Amino acid sequence: MSPKKQVSLDVRQLDNFVYDMSRCIKCKGCYWVEHTYMPGIKFSTRCPSNTWNDFDSYGAFGKMRIGTAVAEGKLKWTPKLLEILYADPLCGACDVACKRNLDLEIGLSLEALRIKAVKDGAGPMPAHKKVAEKIAKTHNQFGSPHENRKKWVTADIQVASKAEVLYFVGCSASYLNPEIAQATAKILNASGTPFMLMPDEWCCGNTLYSVGMVDEAQALARRNIDAIKASGAKTVIVSCAEGYRMWKVDYPKMLNVATKDLGFQVVHLVEFADAMIKKGALKPTQPVNARMTYHDSCSISRLADSWTPWKGERGWMGTVSPPLKRRRGTEGLYAQPRNILKAIPGLNFVEMPRTRENAFCCGAGRGTKEAFPQLASFSAKHRLDEVKSVGAELLISACPWCKNNFALAAKETGNPVKVMDIAELILASVRG
């Protein structure tokens, strides 16, 4: 009988995940989409980094071996090792795939490796350090003037001084994609839902946490959560997938609380709009005549399961006590956006071969676009080939990172597909 070991899901301690990393059997389920989900061979991989670079180290099965060696002190940090670790959008495809077979915590292992790299003084990448400096100076990751954060608010948008609903806009929609912020606000107005904004909104810290800068990210989490509690808001609405994951999953993870104990509900626009359409408070009556497909953004799909802290014992054959409910991507917002799209008259909605938890990441998020633009570009172009294969003329996503990366890739390749955020599409149908 093997001795029992005390473990937890605390990503600050890589030792918590040595079992998971060392038990990878290299089945490559993290790389291939299972044949039961696939109509053919053409779009059959799920891992952006390993599709981009097919050397084993770029796949989760390679990184698990590297991680075991790092934990055992057998590997030192080198530029190549850091490249392998950070050339990865942490999209969660490997994690949900592994949990169909072995229930190993692949995603948490990858996060813990980055946190250790930063703790050891090796990480993150230089591009990430520049983002961190911008956040520290201007409270947004683009380095834009902080006083411009609410410039997106136009005269025709009604913002309440006090309301139970608070719209957390995020850096992207505040500075790069005001059209998403404006559409979201106008949808809230159209539904008759009063909403307020943070008096002084700061970055959610998505990139900081994703690259392993957990202390800086935790400070932002505490600051933002305290601001919500001070506002009295009961519901926080976001229009960014990355922000949704941060508020719902990574804030609780860093603060060692359950999502349900945050003191407020975190809701993405697609959840809100779906509920409002069902209630009749939002009426998408204007037709949008187009053949359209939908991209499942990773952070509102397979990465969106609620967080519950866990600690206990691991014993014989890896059994854990108390029981651990695994996060398998089942809470993803899969139905809601599709319900919305099917409610819009005129739309001819077609699915891509890889959908829901098997969707191929756009490649932009979690620090990838900044440090590895070539990987982000490759991933988006690979996905656009899939869009083309189903003959869609309109590509819809629910995250500004996806919209921007797909639009850039389409422009670079001369692909005529129109890329839109779902907020823009909802507003077009509601208002005409």
N, C-alpha and C positions, 0 to 999 in steps of 0.2 A: 504494500500500500504506500503510495507516494505521500510525502508530507504535504499538508495544506499550506497555501500561501495567501497572505493578505494582499488583495488587489483592489483597484478602483478604476473608474473611467477618467481620472484626472490626467489631462493631456500634458500637464507640466512635468510628469514623471514618466520618462520613456520605459522604465522597468515594468510599468503596468501593462505594456503591450508586447513584451518579449515572447510570451506564449503565442500570441496571435501571429507575430512576424515569423517565428520559428516553425509554425505548423503549416505554413503555406506549402501546398504539394505541387505547385507549378502546373495546375490543370489548365491554366489560361482562360478560365471562365471569366476573368476580369478583362480579357481582351476580346473574346468572341461573344456576339449575341447568340444565345442558345438557339439551336436549329428549330425548336418548337415555336419560336417567335418570328422566324425569318422566312420570307417568301422566296429568297434567292441568295446568291453568293455576293452580288455586287456591293451591297451595303451591309456588311456582316460583322464589322468590328465596332466596339463600343468605347475604346480608350483612345482619346486624342493624341496623347504623348507617344504611345507605342505605335500608333498608326503613322505618326509623323516621323519617328525614328524607331525602326524595328529591332534595334539592339535590345536585348532582354532587360538591361538596367532601366530602360525608360518605361517598362511595364510594372504594374504593382508587384508581380511575382519576383522581379529583379530587385525592386526597392525593399521588399520584405527581407531578402537575404542581406542586402546592404544594411538595413536597419538593425538586424540581429547582430551583425559585426560591429556596428557603431556602439550598440548597447553593451557589448562585451569588451569594448576598448580595443578591438582588433583593426579598426579602420580609423584613420585620421581625416579631418576635413581637408579637402583639396578643391581647387576651382572646378574640376570635372565633377566631383561628387556633389558640389553645390548646384551645378548646372542640372544634373540628373534629378536632384531633389526638387528644384524650383521650376523646371520646365514641365509643368503639370498644373492644369487648372483646378485640381482637387474637385472634380465635378461629381464625384460620388458613384460613377458608373461601376468601378471596380468593387466598391463596398457593397452595393445592393446585389451585385452578381455573386460575390463570395457568400453572401448570407442566404443564397438559395441552396448552397452546398455545405459550407463548413462553419458558418457563423463566426468568422474571424472579424475583428474590428480593424479593417484595413484603413478606412478613412481616418479614424482617430490615431492610428499608428503614424500615418503620414503627417498629420498635424503635430503630433508629439515630436517627430523627427525635426521639423522646422523650428519648433520651440527650443529644442536642445541645441540646434545649430546657432540660434541667436544667443542663447544662454552661454554657449562656449565661445562667443565672440567671432564666429565664422560667418554667420548669416545676418541679415538677408542679403539679397543681391544689391549692388550699388543703385540700381534704378529704384528699388524699394526704399532705400534710405532717403532718396530725394523726395519721394512721396511723403514719407514720415515727416521730413523737415517742413514740407508745405502744410501738412495737417497741423503741426505744432504752431506754425506762424499764422496761418490764415483760417484754420478750422475747416478746410476743405482740401481734397487731395489734388486739386488742379492748381493751387496757388493763386486762385482768383481773389480779388478784394472781398473781404468778409461782408462789407457793407452792401455788396451787390446781391446778396443771397436771395432777397425777396423781390428782385427786379422783375421776376416772371409774373408777378401779380398785376393783372390789368384791371382797368376801371370796371369791366363787366363781370368781375369775379367777386362774390360776396363772401367775406371772411368774418366769422363771428369773433367777438372779443373773448367769449366764454362759451364752451360747448362740451358735450360729453365725448365728441369725436374729435381727435386731433390728427391732422394730416402731416406725417413726417416725410418731407419732400425728398431729402437725400441730396448729395453733391451733384450727381449727374443731371437730374431733372432741374435742379436750381440753376446750374451754370451752362451745361452743354445742351440739354434737351428741354428747354422751357415749354415746348409744345406738349410734352408728357405731363408736366406739372399743371399746365393750364387746362388740358383735357380732363385730368383727374378732378381738379377743383370744379370745373363746369359740370361734370357728371354728378358730383356731390350736390351741387346747387340744383341741378335738374331733378334730382330725386327728393328734394325737399329736406335734405339732411344738413343741419347747421354744423359747421366744423371750424376749428381754430387751428392756428399754427403755433409752433414754439416761439416764445418771445425772442429767443436767441438760439437758433438751430446750429448745431455743430455736426461734423462728420460722424457717421455711425461707427467708423473704425474697421470696416470690412477688410480693407487691404492690410491694415496693421495686424489684425488677428490672423488672417490667412497666410501671411509670410512668417509668422512665428513671433511677432512682437507683442506678446500676450500682456505684458505689464502696461504698455501704452494703450492697448485696446481695452483693457479692463478699466483703466481710468476714465476713458470715454464712456464705457458702458455705465459706470456708476453715475457719472455726470448726467447722461441722457435719461437714465431711469429716474433719478431724483427730480429732474425737470418735468417729466411726465407726471410723477406723483404730486408735485407742487401745483401742476396745472389742474388737477382734478379729473383729467380725462379718463374715461372708462375703456375707450377703444382707440388704438393707434392704427391708422390706415397708411399703408405704404404702396407705392407704385413701382418700386424697384425690387427685383427678385433677391439681389444680394442683400439689400437692407432688410427684407423679410426674414431671410435666414439668420442675419445677425440678431435682430430683435427677438425672434422666436426661439432660436436654438443656441447661438453662440454667447449671447448675453447670459442666459441662465447657466450655460456650461461654465463660463468664466467665474460666475458668482456663486456656483454650487447650489443653485436652487432649481426647482422644477418650473417648466414653462407656465404651468397652471398657477404658480404662486407669485408670479410677477406683480400681480395687483391690477393688471389691465389686460385686455385682449389685443393680440396683434393680428391684423387682417390685411390681406393683400387686396388690391382693387378688384381682382377677378372674383374673389369671394363675395365682396360687397355688391358688385354689379349683378352677379348671378342671383343673389338673394333679392335685390331690388326689382329685377325683371320678373322674378317669380311672384313677387308681391303686387306687381303692377305699378310700382312707383317709378320705374324706368320703362319707357316704351320705345324700343328700337323699330320705328315705323318706316324710316327712310331707306329705300333699297340701296344696297351696294353691289353692283353687278360685276362680279369678278370671280375667277377660279382661284381659290385661296387655300393655303396650307398653314398649319400652326406648329411653331417650334416650342417644345417644352423646355423652358429655362431651368437649369439644374437646381437653383436655389429655391424654387417654388414647387419642385417636383420631388426627386429622390432625396434631396438634402433637407426636406422640410418637416420631417417627423419631429414632434415635440421632444423636448429634453427632460429626462428625469435622472437626477444624480443616483449613482449606485456605488456601493463598496461592499466587499464581502470576502469570501474565501474561494480559492480555486483548488480543487482536489483532483482525484483520480480521473484520468482521461479528459481533463479540462472541465469537468463539471463545476458549476458555480453555485454558491449558496450565500444569500437567498437567491431565488430565481431572477434572471435578468431578462427583461423584455427588450429584444433587439430592435433597432431602428432599421426597418427594411424598405423604407421609401413608400410605405402604404398610405401615409397621410398626405401625400403629394396632391397638389391642386391640379388634378387631371381632368375631372368632370366639369368643373366650373367654367374654364375658358371655352370648352367645347359647347357647353350649354348656351353660353352667350353667343358664340359664332353661329350656332344653328338657329338662334332666335332672330338673327338679322336677315331681313328679306333680301333676296337677290344673290346672296353668297352661295357659290358652289364649293363646298368644303371637301377637300381631299386630304387624306392622311399620307404621310411619308412612310416608308418601310419601317424606320426606327422611330417609335413613339413612346410617350410616357416614360417609365423608368429606364427604357432602353434607348432613349433619344441620344443622339450624338451632340456633345457640347459645342457651343459656338467658339469656345477657346479663349474668350477675352477676360474672364473673371479671375478673382482671387490672386491678383498680382502677375498674371501671365502676360497680359498685353503690354505692361510696362517693361518687364525684363526680357520677354521673349516674343516680340511682335511677329517674328516669322512663324512661330507655332500658332499664335492666335489667328494669323492670316490663313495658314494652311487648314486649320480646323474649320474656319468659316467657309472657305472655298469648297472643302470636302462636303460640308452640309449643303451648300448651294447646289452642288451636283445632284444631291438627293431631291432638292426642291424642283430642279429642272426635270428630273426623271418622272415626276408626277404631273408635269405640265402646269404648275401653279404660276400665276402672274402676280400674285400678292403673297408675301410672307409676313406672318404676324407673330410677334413674341410679346412677352410681358415683362421685359427688363430693358432699360436703356443700354446696358452693356451689350446685349445681344443685338439690339437695333443698330447701334453704331458700328459694331464689328461686321455685321452682315452687309450693311450699306456700303462700307468701305471696300469689302471684298467684291461686292457686285460691281462697284465702280471700276475697280482694278481689272476685272475680267471682262468688262463689257456686258455683263449679265443684265438683261432688261427688267428683272424682277423688281417690284416695288416693295420696299421694306417699311413696315409700320409697327408702332406699338399698339397693343390692344385698346389702350385708353383712347387713342385717336380714332380708331375704328368705331368704338362704342359711341363716341360723341358725334361722329358723322351720321350715324344712324338715328340717334336720339334727336338731333337738332336739324339735320338736313343741310 
